[in-house]
């Protein structure tokens, strides 16, 4: 008899008729299985794997266009302690309605005995793809279709990622909550900043060492400002990610790119006018998106693309 030769996993999937999306699902399932086998005594690596594998391999990471393009590139992940003084400072900076990790956890599980030091905020950055950024870079008033899809379908991916992280932690016996999709989340009016909410994903990312704010209020991260962000509060203790900055606007070089790019003149040297920004999004861009792209959505992103901090920390 002739020598039997093995086949690779890719060859097997091809023979079995599993397409690209199927392969992604298989790789995700294998990644989840491997993550499940990881020693929870090293939760930082395990959680990072859960988050990155979902974005890298899940067929859910899609803009839902004809090309089935990916919504996001590989995430950045950071951690901050539930007892970080910043959470109390946010009540003064954002508004008294902004919840601390302890408050959101206690309200979710009706456990007022949990101590802040028992909790960790897990935060991530979802970088926009090179093609999404390139498309929007050419625009000066209305968003590109990919950018509008990243705002709507991309946030759907982010919601699924939040749920995936919570479910993965639950499978390990760890209680957690994704504040932005919890019943405790709501939009509020801030005395200082007009539109605000009971949980800010960008402030969670700032606390978790992932970036600082720009003139337009966008978060400048090591992969730039063209991104989305999410977070989960978990009852697990993980060492915080060091914050390599001292000031909340340390990465902004005040170049003025976002000022000149803003079609609504909502960004000036004084900062970001949220009301002007909102009036451009609704109904200007929302009408444009449904009329030209055929789905309900909105977006702009001019201050996040075609600027010095689009894909990096500027220098």
Phi, psi and omega in degrees: 000147179287161180291132178277134179249138177284165176240154180282166178300318180298318179296318179300315181296323179295316179297322182285353178081024179275122181282187183300315180296320178296320178297320178298318180295319179296314180298321178296315180300318178295320179296319179295319178298315179296319179296322179296332180277347182294150179289117181292353173291344174244064188294332182300310180294319181299313181295317177302320180295317179302315183289311184292321179295324179298314181286322183285329189238340185285136174293350177290340181279079185216148175276355180059035173262180183300325180279353183053044182296149173297144177279320186220157173271180182305130185287161163260147181230137178222164183226146173220151182282147178293344179259014177297131180302340180301326184296321176288325179295329180296332178295329178275321185282311182272310182160155182296344180281345182291123186282145170275164175304321179297318181293314181294324178291314181296320179292328181285315186252005182050047180233091182276000178272351181293138181264145181306323183289350177277349189252151175228137172265122178260119184238148178220156176245128178252101183290137173295152181286161179301322182290320178298317179293317181298318179299313185285337179298332182276352183267156178224001179215304178258154181285157171288163180297317180300319181295317178297321177294321179296327178290320184264298181291328177295320178291332174298321176298316180299320178297316179295324177295317177304312181296322179296318179295314179300316180294321180294320178293319179299321179297338177265004180081021183251123178285139178203163179214141173263102188305320186291344178240018179267161178298341181280351181278135175202156176278136180230167175259122180266135177302329182266322193238013178065262183280130178210189180206171182285349175210126179253118179295324180291322177291327175295319179294321177299314180296332184267017173076021187259353179163172178234167187276148176259179181300327182270007181082355175291155180267123178269118184243174176301339176254016175096187184264346179278087185197173168235163184220156180209172182199162176220141174258124185234148177274077180203146182258118178232139181299133183295149173287129180301141175267110183277032181212159181247338185238149184290347177239026187300325183278347181277126181262008178053043182286336180087004179301317181290334177294311182287336181278339186289118181286345182257003184053038182268351179244125178229181177297340179277344180132209190249122176269102185293331181290315177299319180299313181297323180291335175283321179293316182232117010257005189301301183282329181295320176294321181295316183297313182290327181286321185261333184247347172081020174218158179283120181186188179195180177154168178212282174075010180296326180281355180251347180233150182070024179235164185294337181257018182304312188233013183195173170278119184290159178225000000 
